[in-house]
Amino acid sequence: MHDDFLPPNEPPSLISAEQLLHLLENGWLSLPIAESLQTQIIQLSKEVSQYFDRSDEDKKRLYPASQGTENGFYFVAGEKEYVTFRRCVGAVPELERQVGRVWLEIASLLHRVLCDIARSCDIAASAWDQLLYDSLELPKSSESLDTTTTLLRLFRYYPSGGFAAQHVDIGLLTLCVGDGKGLQVLDTSQQPPEWRDVEGPTLLVGETVKVLSQGMIRAGAHRVQPNENGRASTVFTLRPSLKDTIDLSAFGFEGRLEAKQLWSAIKGSKVNINATKEIREQMKAKRDARMAKGKAGSEDCSTTLSEE
């Protein structure tokens, strides 16, 4: 085949150069999504609304909480309730079928964005593949909980409830789709930076991308403010697979690193803002103590991979 007719080695760009620059500098982007995906998310919202209307006992029985707040149904009194999907359970079949459809479409979308990010940082688009094993569709096996950290989380925020302090996500990329005001992003293009309300689909860069890009990309700072009417939100977070080691040379470093080691270091430096206030305070205290203890001479892989 003549070279002029060879297929491209990488997918074409999904977002414009202007959008990409905004994403890299701010860590977030208002991202219009295809009508087909919007329709799937609306249908998912209807399905999960029926689930949330069940009794608390029923919701806990169908999707019992596990791994802290990382899987199943969770309730924060006076603030919100949410259910997190990490795999197919079979408890509410139609709900999970719709979760699978939305998972597949958003994961594909975010994978394309990662390819665009890679090109901007002079990284091969294929560099991300080693982090996406078993993550691009809803896993079927319970064994996946040990290695697949990607999740889809569905929120119901109560009227005038649902506060979350400023934070960044720990994964690769997150797509948030809500039905009203509540999510705010930090606009660093303004001086001083300003908080901005967002209502449409919003893309957020996570800490893992920041670390692997050697700090070239900002992680998207955001927070949640109460909405007097309450609101619903669909959040899909594409996170690294923990199944294999990471070839760091693909990102401009040297050697290889266990994915679990990188993930533990990044996760250990954050506080889970979806837990209750008491648990958040306990986690913050433990984190601060750990960081103070290891501040000098730490061998934490997040320090090894930092700009320093």
N, C-alpha and C positions, 0 to 999 in steps of 0.2 A: 504493500500500500504506500502511495506517495505520502511524504511527510506532511504535505498541506492538508491531507484528509484524515490524519490520525486524530482520534478522540482526545480531548484534554485530559491531563493527568489529575486535575482537581475540578470540583464543581464550580460553576460560574458564581460570581459574587451575588449575594442575596441583598445586602444593604449597600446604600450608596457611600461614596467616599466621605461625604459630609456627615452622614449618620454614623459612620464608623469612627470618625474623629471625635464626635460628641461622646460616643460610647467609651472610647479609650480615655478621654480626659475626665469624664464625669462618673463613669462606672454604671450608668443607666441610660436607657433610651426608650422613648415612647415609640412602640413598634406596631404599626398596623398589621393585622393578621388576615389571612385569607378568609373569605366568607364561609368556606366549608368548615374551617376550624372554629370560627365564631359560632356557627350553627351547632357543632358538636359540643361546645362548652355550654351553650344555652340548654341543650338537652341534658347534659350532665348536671347542671344546676337544678333542673326539675327533678331528676332522679334522687339527688342527695337531699333535696328539700323534703321529699317524702320520708327519707330515712331520719332526718332530724326531727320530724314531727312525731316519731315514735316515742315511747316512754324511755326514760333514762335507763331503766333496767334492760329493756330490749336492745337499746343501742350498745350498751356495754357487753351484753351477751353475744351479739352478732359480731362485733369487732372489739374484742377485749384489748385494752392498752398493754403494750409490751415495749421493751427497750426504752424505758422512760416515756418520752412523748413522741418517739420516733415511729410508732406503728399503732394503728387502731384508734379507738374513740377516746377523746380527752375533753374534759370540761373544766373551765375556769369560772368559778361562780361570779356572776355579775358582769363578766366580760365577754365570754365567747365559748363556743363549742366547736370542735373540729374532728374530722376523721382523716387519718393518714393511711395511704395505701403504699405498701412496699412490694406486695405480691398479690396474686390471685388467691382468694380464700374460699369463695363459693358461697358465702353467707347470704348475700343479696345479689343473685345472678345478673339481673338487668342493670343494676348499678355498676357492678364490676365490669360488665361488657362495655359500658359507656366509658368507664375509667380507662379500660384498655385502648379504646379508640382514640381518646384524647391524649393519652400517654404517647401513643405511636406518632401522632401528628406533631405534638409539641417537641418531642425528643428529636424528630427529624429536622424540625425548624431550628432548634438550638444547635444541633450538630452542624448545620450549614453556617450558622453565625460563628461557631468556633473556627470553621475553615477560613472565614473572612478575617477573624482576629489573627489567626496564624500568619496569613499573608502579610498583614500589616506589621508583624513583628519579625518578619523574615524567618518564619518557622514553617516547616512542611505541614500541609493540612492534615496529613496522615499521622502526625505526631500525637493527636488526641485519641486515635483509635485504641491505643493500649490502655486508655482510661475508661473506655466505654463498653467493655465486655459485659454482655447480658443487661445493658442499661437502656437500650433503645426501644424495648417493648416491655410490657408488664410481665414480670417473672411469674412462673407457674409454681415453682418449688419453694418450700419453706427453707430449704438450705440456702437460698439466695440471700436471706437476711444477713448471713455472715459476710457476704462479699459485695452485694449490690446495695449501695447506699442511696441511689436515686429514689425520689418519692414524689407522689402527688397528694396534696393536702387540700381539703375542702373546708372552708370556714363558714360559720354563721356567727357574725358579730351582733351582739345585742344592742338595742338602742342606747346611745350614750355610753357604750362600753367598748372594750377591745383596745386598750392602749398598749403600745409596745415602744420601748425606748429606742434611741438611735442605735443601729447595729449594721453589720454587713453579713451577708450569707457566707457559709463556709465552703460551698460547693463550687461548681464550674460556672453555670449560668442558671438564672431563675426567671421564669415568666409568670407575672402576676396579672390576673384578669378579675377586676372587681365590678360591682354594679352601682358604685357610688363613691363619694369622697371618703377618705380614710387613710389611704397610702400617701405618704409624702416622701420625696426624694431630695437629696441635698444637691443643689445646683452650684457647683464649684466654679462655673464660668462667671459668676457674680462675685464681686469683692466688696464686703465680706460675703462668703457663701450664704445662700438663702434656701429655706425650705420651700418646696413647691408641691402643690396638690397635683396628683395625677389620677385620672379616672379610667382612661383607656388601657389596653394591654401595655405592660411595662416590663422591659428587659433589664435585669440586674446582673452585674458581674460579681462573681464570688471570690473569696479569698484564695481558693486554689489556683484560679487563673492568674491572679495577681502574683502569687509566689512563683509559678512556673514561667511567667513572662518576665521574671526578674524585676518586677515592679514597674514595668513599662505601662501596665494597664491598671487603672484605679479600680478598687472594689467599690461597688455602689452603696453608699451610705443611705439608709432609709429608716423610716419609723412609721408607726401606725397611730393615728389620732381617732378619738371617738367620733362616731357619726350619730347625730340625734335620732335618726330614723333606723339605725342598724344597717347592716349590709351583708352581702355574701361575697366570697372571694375564692377563686380557684388559683392555686399556687403549685407550679411544677418546678421542681429543683433537680437539675441534672448534676449529679455528683460523680466523683471518680469511682470506678470499680476497684475493689480491694483484692481482686483475684491474683494479680501478677505483680511482678516488679516493674518499675518505670525506668525506661532507658532515658536517662537524663540528658544524654548527648543530643537528643531530638529537640531539646529546649535550650541548648547552648551551655549546659553544665557538663560535668564529667561523671562517668560511672553509672551505677544503677542503684535504685533505692526501692525497698519494699513499699508498695502503695499503702499498706496498713500503717507503716511508720510515718509517712507524710500525713496521712489523714488524722492519725492520733495527735500529732503535733499541732495541726491547724485547729482541730476540734477542741483540744484541751485548752486553747487560749481564748475560747469564746464562752459566753453565757447563753443558755437556752432561754430566749425571751418568750417562748410559748409555754413555759412552766408557770406554776403559781408564783406569786410574789415571794413567799417564804422560801421556796426552792431556788428561785433566781438569786436571792440574797445569799443563800448557802453556797451556791455554785460560784458566785462572784468572790466570796471570801476565800474559798478553796483555790480558785484560780490566782488571786492576788498573792496568796501565800506561796503557791508553787512557783510563780514567776519571780517573787522576791528571793526565794531560796536558790533558784537556778540562774539568777541574773548574771553572775560573774562566771565565766568559763563554761557556760551551758553548751551541751552537745546536741541540743534539740535540733532536729532536721529543719525546722522552720527558720532557725538562725543560720544554719549552713546554707540555705537557699535564698537568704535575703539579699538585699542590695549591698549590705555591709560586707 
